[in-house]
Amino acid sequence: MITQHLRELEADGIIHREVFAVVPPRVDYSLTGTGRSLIPILEAMAAWGEAHRAGRAAGAADAA
């Protein structure tokens, strides 16, 4: 399943996959420029999630 997701991200140009011809097999993944451009969006989503979780926790405490 994770392999499928990684391949999709590679096909979308979000990550770069580098395969090394060694034993045991080794594959490295890195963000492309497009992938790096998503970092501010992901950080904003994480901040929203933290704020939302804090709000839910406060609401649950008020209900108790």
N, C-alpha and C positions, 0 to 999 in steps of 0.2 A: 504494500500500500504506500509506504513512504517513497519507494522507488518511483512509483507512478506520479506522485506529487512532485518529486524532484525533476522528473523528465518534463512534466507540464510547465514548471517554472523555467526550465531551460529552454523549452520551445517558445515560451513567451518572452524570452530575453531578460528575465529577472535575475537568473543566476548563470554562472559559467561553470561547466564541469570539465575537470582535467583528470584524465586517466593516466596512471603511471604503470608501465610494463614491468612490474616487480612481483615477487612472490613473498608474502601473500599479496593479493591484489590491493591496490590503493587508489582511491578516487578522492580528489579534493573539490570542494564547491566554494565559490566566492560570488559576492554580489557584483553584478554588472553596473554600469552607470545608471541604467534604468532602475535597477534594484535599489541602488543607493538613493535615488530620487524619491523612493517610497518611505524612507526613514522618517522624515518629518510627519508624514501622514500616519504612520504606525505609532509614532510617539504621541500624537494628538489622540489617537484612538485609545491608547493605553491610559492616558491621563483622564479621558472621559470615563473609561471603565473604572478607574480608581475612584473618581468622584461619584459615580453612580453606585458603586459598591458601598462607599461610605454613607451615601444618602439612604440606601436600603437598610444598612445596619442601624442608622439613627431612627428610621421609621419603625423598624422592628422593636427597638428598645422603647419607643414611645407607646407602641401598642401593648407592651407587656405590663 
